[in-house]
Amino acid sequence: MKTTNAMAVSLIKIVNGMPAISDTLPNHQTTKCPKCEQTYRLAYTDDEWHKLSAWLGKATRAVRESHKIRHDATALELRW
């Protein structure tokens, strides 16, 4: 597994029950593509917990867009 650089939030594809890329972010939630069974791990720092609902909305949109290209990317970009 690869390790990502420290980021406040990451959205990583889950493959065989594990994130495809490891990170050091202490908190996480899973989000599932509404059009198929692909799941992603939304990980975030303690400093980002108060923005979690906004990050979940951004993650949902990113996953929906990723479905259009068959979830090829291991990590999806999230921007504030």
MIKE-968364 format. One record per atom (N, C-alpha, C): x, z, y; atom name. Coordinates in steps of 0.05 Angstrom, whole numbers, plus 5000, padded with zeros to 4 digits. Atoms other than C-alpha are relative to their C-alpha. Layout:
# MIKE-968364
<sedo x="X" z="Z" y="Y" name="CA"/>
...
END
This chain:
# MIKE-968364
<sedo x="5016" z="5000" y="4976" name="N"/>
<sedo x="5000" z="5000" y="5000" name="CA"/>
<sedo x="5017" z="5000" y="5025" name="C"/>
<sedo x="4987" z="5000" y="4974" name="N"/>
<sedo x="5022" z="4985" y="5071" name="CA"/>
<sedo x="4990" z="5024" y="5016" name="C"/>
<sedo x="5008" z="4978" y="4982" name="N"/>
<sedo x="5020" z="5038" y="5125" name="CA"/>
<sedo x="4998" z="4988" y="5028" name="C"/>
<sedo x="5004" z="5010" y="4973" name="N"/>
<sedo x="4992" z="5023" y="5194" name="CA"/>
<sedo x="5014" z="5018" y="5020" name="C"/>
<sedo x="4989" z="4984" y="4979" name="N"/>
<sedo x="5022" z="5047" y="5259" name="CA"/>
<sedo x="4978" z="5019" y="5010" name="C"/>
<sedo x="5019" z="4980" y="4991" name="N"/>
<sedo x="4988" z="5107" y="5291" name="CA"/>
<sedo x="4981" z="4987" y="5020" name="C"/>
<sedo x="5021" z="5011" y="4983" name="N"/>
<sedo x="4922" z="5085" y="5323" name="CA"/>
<sedo x="4979" z="5021" y="5002" name="C"/>
<sedo x="5022" z="4981" y="4997" name="N"/>
<sedo x="4862" z="5124" y="5348" name="CA"/>
<sedo x="4978" z="4995" y="4980" name="C"/>
<sedo x="5022" z="5008" y="5017" name="N"/>
<sedo x="4813" z="5085" y="5305" name="CA"/>
<sedo x="5009" z="4976" y="4983" name="C"/>
<sedo x="4995" z="5023" y="5017" name="N"/>
<sedo x="4819" z="5037" y="5246" name="CA"/>
<sedo x="4976" z="4994" y="4983" name="C"/>
<sedo x="5022" z="5009" y="5017" name="N"/>
<sedo x="4771" z="4997" y="5204" name="CA"/>
<sedo x="5013" z="4984" y="4977" name="C"/>
<sedo x="4985" z="5011" y="5023" name="N"/>
<sedo x="4801" z="4982" y="5135" name="CA"/>
<sedo x="4981" z="4994" y="4977" name="C"/>
<sedo x="5015" z="5009" y="5023" name="N"/>
<sedo x="4771" z="4944" y="5077" name="CA"/>
<sedo x="5005" z="5019" y="4976" name="C"/>
<sedo x="4997" z="4984" y="5024" name="N"/>
<sedo x="4759" z="4986" y="5014" name="CA"/>
<sedo x="5000" z="4981" y="4976" name="C"/>
<sedo x="4997" z="5017" y="5024" name="N"/>
<sedo x="4783" z="4952" y="4950" name="CA"/>
<sedo x="5004" z="5019" y="4976" name="C"/>
<sedo x="4998" z="4983" y="5024" name="N"/>
<sedo x="4773" z="4985" y="4882" name="CA"/>
<sedo x="4998" z="5030" y="5007" name="C"/>
<sedo x="5005" z="4972" y="4993" name="N"/>
<sedo x="4750" z="5049" y="4915" name="CA"/>
<sedo x="5021" z="5013" y="5018" name="C"/>
<sedo x="4979" z="4989" y="4983" name="N"/>
<sedo x="4812" z="5057" y="4959" name="CA"/>
<sedo x="5004" z="4982" y="5024" name="C"/>
<sedo x="4994" z="5017" y="4977" name="N"/>
<sedo x="4830" z="5033" y="5029" name="CA"/>
<sedo x="5023" z="4981" y="4994" name="C"/>
<sedo x="4979" z="5020" y="5006" name="N"/>
<sedo x="4871" z="4969" y="5025" name="CA"/>
<sedo x="5026" z="5006" y="5015" name="C"/>
<sedo x="4976" z="4992" y="4984" name="N"/>
<sedo x="4919" z="4997" y="5078" name="CA"/>
<sedo x="4997" z="5030" y="5005" name="C"/>
<sedo x="5001" z="4971" y="4995" name="N"/>
<sedo x="4936" z="5071" y="5084" name="CA"/>
<sedo x="5005" z="5006" y="5030" name="C"/>
<sedo x="4994" z="4992" y="4972" name="N"/>
<sedo x="4936" z="5107" y="5151" name="CA"/>
<sedo x="5002" z="5031" y="5000" name="C"/>
<sedo x="4997" z="4971" y="4998" name="N"/>
<sedo x="4947" z="5178" y="5176" name="CA"/>
<sedo x="4978" z="5013" y="5016" name="C"/>
<sedo x="5022" z="4990" y="4984" name="N"/>
<sedo x="4881" z="5187" y="5212" name="CA"/>
<sedo x="4985" z="5021" y="4984" name="C"/>
<sedo x="5010" z="4977" y="5015" name="N"/>
<sedo x="4850" z="5254" y="5192" name="CA"/>
<sedo x="4970" z="4998" y="4993" name="C"/>
<sedo x="5030" z="5001" y="5003" name="N"/>
<sedo x="4775" z="5236" y="5196" name="CA"/>
<sedo x="4992" z="4972" y="4992" name="C"/>
<sedo x="5010" z="5027" y="5008" name="N"/>
<sedo x="4736" z="5179" y="5164" name="CA"/>
<sedo x="4971" z="5001" y="4991" name="C"/>
<sedo x="5027" z="5005" y="5011" name="N"/>
<sedo x="4668" z="5151" y="5147" name="CA"/>
<sedo x="5000" z="4972" y="4989" name="C"/>
<sedo x="5002" z="5027" y="5011" name="N"/>
<sedo x="4649" z="5091" y="5106" name="CA"/>
<sedo x="4977" z="4985" y="5013" name="C"/>
<sedo x="5022" z="5018" y="4991" name="N"/>
<sedo x="4607" z="5033" y="5130" name="CA"/>
<sedo x="4999" z="4976" y="4982" name="C"/>
<sedo x="5005" z="5021" y="5020" name="N"/>
<sedo x="4577" z="4979" y="5087" name="CA"/>
<sedo x="4989" z="4975" y="5014" name="C"/>
<sedo x="5011" z="5025" y="4989" name="N"/>
<sedo x="4564" z="4906" y="5104" name="CA"/>
<sedo x="4970" z="4999" y="4993" name="C"/>
<sedo x="5029" z="5001" y="5005" name="N"/>
<sedo x="4489" z="4898" y="5112" name="CA"/>
<sedo x="4991" z="4975" y="4984" name="C"/>
<sedo x="5007" z="5024" y="5014" name="N"/>
<sedo x="4492" z="4830" y="5078" name="CA"/>
<sedo x="5012" z="4998" y="4971" name="C"/>
<sedo x="4988" z="5000" y="5027" name="N"/>
<sedo x="4533" z="4847" y="5015" name="CA"/>
<sedo x="5010" z="5028" y="4994" name="C"/>
<sedo x="4991" z="4973" y="5009" name="N"/>
<sedo x="4567" z="4905" y="4979" name="CA"/>
<sedo x="5027" z="5009" y="5011" name="C"/>
<sedo x="4973" z="4993" y="4990" name="N"/>
<sedo x="4634" z="4904" y="5016" name="CA"/>
<sedo x="4998" z="5025" y="5018" name="C"/>
<sedo x="4999" z="4976" y="4983" name="N"/>
<sedo x="4651" z="4972" y="5046" name="CA"/>
<sedo x="5027" z="5002" y="5015" name="C"/>
<sedo x="4976" z="4996" y="4983" name="N"/>
<sedo x="4701" z="4992" y="5100" name="CA"/>
<sedo x="5002" z="5030" y="5006" name="C"/>
<sedo x="4995" z="4972" y="4992" name="N"/>
<sedo x="4733" z="5058" y="5120" name="CA"/>
<sedo x="5006" z="5000" y="5029" name="C"/>
<sedo x="4996" z="4996" y="4972" name="N"/>
<sedo x="4726" z="5076" y="5193" name="CA"/>
<sedo x="5015" z="5026" y="5003" name="C"/>
<sedo x="4984" z="4975" y="4997" name="N"/>
<sedo x="4782" z="5126" y="5206" name="CA"/>
<sedo x="5005" z="5004" y="5030" name="C"/>
<sedo x="4997" z="4994" y="4972" name="N"/>
<sedo x="4792" z="5162" y="5272" name="CA"/>
<sedo x="5014" z="5027" y="5003" name="C"/>
<sedo x="4986" z="4975" y="4994" name="N"/>
<sedo x="4832" z="5218" y="5305" name="CA"/>
<sedo x="4980" z="5020" y="5010" name="C"/>
<sedo x="5017" z="4978" y="4990" name="N"/>
<sedo x="4804" z="5285" y="5326" name="CA"/>
<sedo x="4991" z="4994" y="5029" name="C"/>
<sedo x="5006" z="5006" y="4972" name="N"/>
<sedo x="4806" z="5259" y="5398" name="CA"/>
<sedo x="4977" z="4980" y="5003" name="C"/>
<sedo x="5020" z="5021" y="4999" name="N"/>
<sedo x="4756" z="5204" y="5381" name="CA"/>
<sedo x="4973" z="5008" y="4989" name="C"/>
<sedo x="5025" z="4992" y="5013" name="N"/>
<sedo x="4701" z="5244" y="5347" name="CA"/>
<sedo x="4976" z="4999" y="5018" name="C"/>
<sedo x="5023" z="5000" y="4981" name="N"/>
<sedo x="4659" z="5248" y="5410" name="CA"/>
<sedo x="4990" z="4972" y="5006" name="C"/>
<sedo x="5009" z="5028" y="4996" name="N"/>
<sedo x="4656" z="5171" y="5412" name="CA"/>
<sedo x="4992" z="4988" y="4973" name="C"/>
<sedo x="5005" z="5010" y="5027" name="N"/>
<sedo x="4639" z="5165" y="5338" name="CA"/>
<sedo x="4976" z="4981" y="4999" name="C"/>
<sedo x="5024" z="5017" y="5001" name="N"/>
<sedo x="4569" z="5135" y="5348" name="CA"/>
<sedo x="5006" z="4973" y="5012" name="C"/>
<sedo x="4992" z="5026" y="4988" name="N"/>
<sedo x="4598" z="5081" y="5393" name="CA"/>
<sedo x="5019" z="4985" y="4982" name="C"/>
<sedo x="4982" z="5013" y="5019" name="N"/>
<sedo x="4654" z="5067" y="5344" name="CA"/>
<sedo x="4985" z="4989" y="4975" name="C"/>
<sedo x="5016" z="5010" y="5023" name="N"/>
<sedo x="4604" z="5061" y="5287" name="CA"/>
<sedo x="4985" z="4975" y="5007" name="C"/>
<sedo x="5014" z="5024" y="4991" name="N"/>
<sedo x="4565" z="5010" y="5327" name="CA"/>
<sedo x="5019" z="4976" y="5001" name="C"/>
<sedo x="4980" z="5022" y="4999" name="N"/>
<sedo x="4628" z="4969" y="5340" name="CA"/>
<sedo x="5009" z="4992" y="4971" name="C"/>
<sedo x="4992" z="5005" y="5028" name="N"/>
<sedo x="4647" z="4976" y="5266" name="CA"/>
<sedo x="4979" z="4983" y="4986" name="C"/>
<sedo x="5022" z="5015" y="5012" name="N"/>
<sedo x="4579" z="4950" y="5244" name="CA"/>
<sedo x="5000" z="4971" y="5009" name="C"/>
<sedo x="4999" z="5028" y="4990" name="N"/>
<sedo x="4585" z="4889" y="5289" name="CA"/>
<sedo x="5024" z="4985" y="4988" name="C"/>
<sedo x="4976" z="5012" y="5011" name="N"/>
<sedo x="4656" z="4876" y="5264" name="CA"/>
<sedo x="4997" z="4992" y="4971" name="C"/>
<sedo x="5005" z="5006" y="5028" name="N"/>
<sedo x="4635" z="4880" y="5191" name="CA"/>
<sedo x="4981" z="4977" y="4997" name="C"/>
<sedo x="5019" z="5023" y="5001" name="N"/>
<sedo x="4576" z="4833" y="5204" name="CA"/>
<sedo x="5015" z="4974" y="5005" name="C"/>
<sedo x="4984" z="5024" y="4993" name="N"/>
<sedo x="4624" z="4783" y="5236" name="CA"/>
<sedo x="5019" z="4993" y="4977" name="C"/>
<sedo x="4981" z="5005" y="5022" name="N"/>
<sedo x="4673" z="4791" y="5178" name="CA"/>
<sedo x="4985" z="4987" y="4976" name="C"/>
<sedo x="5015" z="5011" y="5023" name="N"/>
<sedo x="4618" z="4773" y="5128" name="CA"/>
<sedo x="4999" z="4969" y="5002" name="C"/>
<sedo x="5001" z="5029" y="4996" name="N"/>
<sedo x="4616" z="4703" y="5159" name="CA"/>
<sedo x="5024" z="4986" y="4989" name="C"/>
<sedo x="4976" z="5011" y="5011" name="N"/>
<sedo x="4687" z="4692" y="5136" name="CA"/>
<sedo x="5008" z="5013" y="4973" name="C"/>
<sedo x="4998" z="4989" y="5027" name="N"/>
<sedo x="4677" z="4726" y="5068" name="CA"/>
<sedo x="5019" z="5024" y="4998" name="C"/>
<sedo x="4985" z="4975" y="5000" name="N"/>
<sedo x="4712" z="4791" y="5087" name="CA"/>
<sedo x="5029" z="4995" y="4992" name="C"/>
<sedo x="4972" z="5007" y="5007" name="N"/>
<sedo x="4781" z="4758" y="5082" name="CA"/>
<sedo x="5020" z="5020" y="5011" name="C"/>
<sedo x="4981" z="4982" y="4987" name="N"/>
<sedo x="4816" z="4807" y="5129" name="CA"/>
<sedo x="5000" z="5027" y="4987" name="C"/>
<sedo x="4997" z="4973" y="5011" name="N"/>
<sedo x="4843" z="4873" y="5103" name="CA"/>
<sedo x="4992" z="5021" y="5020" name="C"/>
<sedo x="5007" z="4982" y="4978" name="N"/>
<sedo x="4835" z="4907" y="5170" name="CA"/>
<sedo x="4985" z="4984" y="5021" name="C"/>
<sedo x="5015" z="5013" y="4979" name="N"/>
<sedo x="4785" z="4891" y="5224" name="CA"/>
<sedo x="5007" z="5013" y="5027" name="C"/>
<sedo x="4993" z="4990" y="4973" name="N"/>
<sedo x="4801" z="4897" y="5298" name="CA"/>
<sedo x="4976" z="5012" y="5014" name="C"/>
<sedo x="5020" z="4987" y="4984" name="N"/>
<sedo x="4762" z="4946" y="5339" name="CA"/>
<sedo x="5011" z="5005" y="5028" name="C"/>
<sedo x="4990" z="4996" y="4972" name="N"/>
<sedo x="4768" z="4948" y="5415" name="CA"/>
<sedo x="4979" z="5016" y="5015" name="C"/>
<sedo x="5018" z="4983" y="4984" name="N"/>
<sedo x="4739" z="4999" y="5463" name="CA"/>
<sedo x="4990" z="4985" y="5023" name="C"/>
END
